């Protein structure tokens, strides 16, 4: 359900901010940012801080690996906006062919076993959480994933379980490839908060 308040802003101040930022950046302000103006109490500072910590905070996973995890969760949750946004950021630090291969089938992609194990874990977190158990965590750790890295991967899965559904429920506009690329550059420069 597309809300007009997300598109245009719900107050005069928010409308002016959306217009000003769009003009300054040369691209339509993505709905992920617009929604922060609409529901600041939900999608504003708290969600932004959680996203910043999860995606840019200290971690054994690189920024690109975490963005790839987010794109994977988005793929499993069928969220076109998040697939495009996080794929565009991931390919800034990884080869596009690798990112595409992971999103097609991480099990056959040419990536480290440790990353495959983390993706297997968060796939279960995303698709069949009721079947998740300590054996799954143990399996990932036996493949070289540390406890902290497993927690970080689980945080990406949890965060994007919310964000992908929010984006789909609000029918986020899907930018073209050029705008996704520009937005990826901005996300890398300024982060999520």
N, C-alpha and C positions, 0 to 999 in steps of 0.2 A: 504494500500500500504506500504509494508515494504521497508524502505530506507536503503541501505547498509551503509550510513553514521551513522545511528543510531546504527547499529549492531557493526561496527568496529571503529567508530570515524571518524571525518572529517579532522583531522589534525594529524600529527605525535605526537604532545604533548597529544592530546586527546586519541589517541590509547594507548600511554604509561600509561596514567592515568587509563583508563578502564582496561587494563591488570594488572596493579599494584594493584588497588583496588580489583579486582576479586581474585587475588592470596592472598592478605592479608586477605580478609574475608572468603575465602574458598568457595565462591559461585559466580555464574555469576552475574555481576552487573546488577540489574534490568533495564529494558528499561526506567522506569521513571527517573532514574538517568542518563542513557546514553543520553537521549534526551536533558537534560540540557547542555551537552557538545556540542551537535549538533546545537541547536538553543539557545545559551546562551542569546541572546537579548530578546527572548520570554519566554523560559522555564527556564531561569536561575535565577538570584538574585531576580527579582521582583515577579515572580510566587512563588519562594521558600519562600520569606518573607511573602507573602499573605497566603500561605499554613501553614507556621509556626504559624502565628498569629491566624488563624482560628482554627487550629487543636490542638495547644499547648498553646495558649495565655490564659490569665485570662478569665474564663467563669463560668457560673452557671452549665454548662454541664461538666461532667467528660471527660477525654481523651477517655475512652472506649465508652461513649455515643456518642461523636462526630465521632469516628471511625465507630460506628454502623450506624450513619446517613450517612456517606460517603459510606458505604457498601450498604445501602438501595438505595441511589441515583444511585450507580453503578448497582444494580439489576434492577431498573426501566429503566436504560439506556442500559441494556444488555452489560455491560463491564466486561468480564471475568477477566481481569488483576486486575481491581480495586476491584471487588468483593472479589477475593482471598486475595489481599494485605490488605484491610481494615477489612475483617473478621478476618484474622490472628492477627491483632493488637487488635481488639475488644475483642477477646476471652482471651486475656492476663489479662483483668480486669473484665470480665463477664463470666458467665457459658456458655459453648458452646451450650447447649440445648436452652438457652434463645436467644442467637444470631441467631441460626438456626430458631427458632420459629418466631422471628421478620422478618427475611428475607423471610420466607415462607408467613406469614400474620401477620403483627404487630397488627392488630385489635384484634386477638385472643390470642396473646402472653401474658404471665404473666409478664407484665412490668407496671410501674406506669402510671396512666392516663395522667400525665403531659408529659411523654415521648411519649405516643401514640398520644397526641394532637400535639406535635411538629412534629412527623413523618407524621401525616395527613396533616399538613400545608406544609411541604417540599415535600410531594408527589404531592400536587397540584402545588407547585412552579415548580417541575420537569416535570410533565406530562401535565398539563393544565394551564399554567401560565396566559393565557388570561382570565380564569374564576376566578382568584384569586381576592379577594376583602377584604375590611376592616372587613367584617363579619367573614372571615376566621381567621384573626388575633385576633379578639375579642373572637372567640370560643376557640382558643388556650389559650388565656390569662385567660378566665373563668375557664379553666382546671388547672390553676396554673402556666402557663408559663409566666415569666416576660417579659417585653418589651426587655430587654437586651438579655435574653435567646432566644427570638424569632428572634432577629437580628442575634445572633450567629448561630442559626439553618439555617436561610436563607443564611448566608454567606457560610455554608457548602454546601448547595444545589447549590448556584451559582458557587462556586469554582469547585465542581465536575460535574456540567453541562459542564464546559470547559474540565476538565481533562479526564473525561470518553470518551468524543468524540475525544479528542486528542489521547488517548491511542488506541481507536478503529481504528481511521483513519490511524495511523502509525503501526497498527497490532502488538501491544506489545506482546512479547514472554510471555507465561504463565508458570511461574515456577511450580515445583512440590510442594507438601504440605510441605516437609521438608525445601525447600528453602524459601517458603513463611514464615514459622515459624522463620527461621533465620533472614530474612529481617525484620520481625515484631519486633524482639528483637533489631535490629539495629535502627529502627525507634523510638522505645521507648527510647533508650539511647541517640540518637543524634538529634532527631527531623527531621524536613523537610528542614531547611534552609542550 
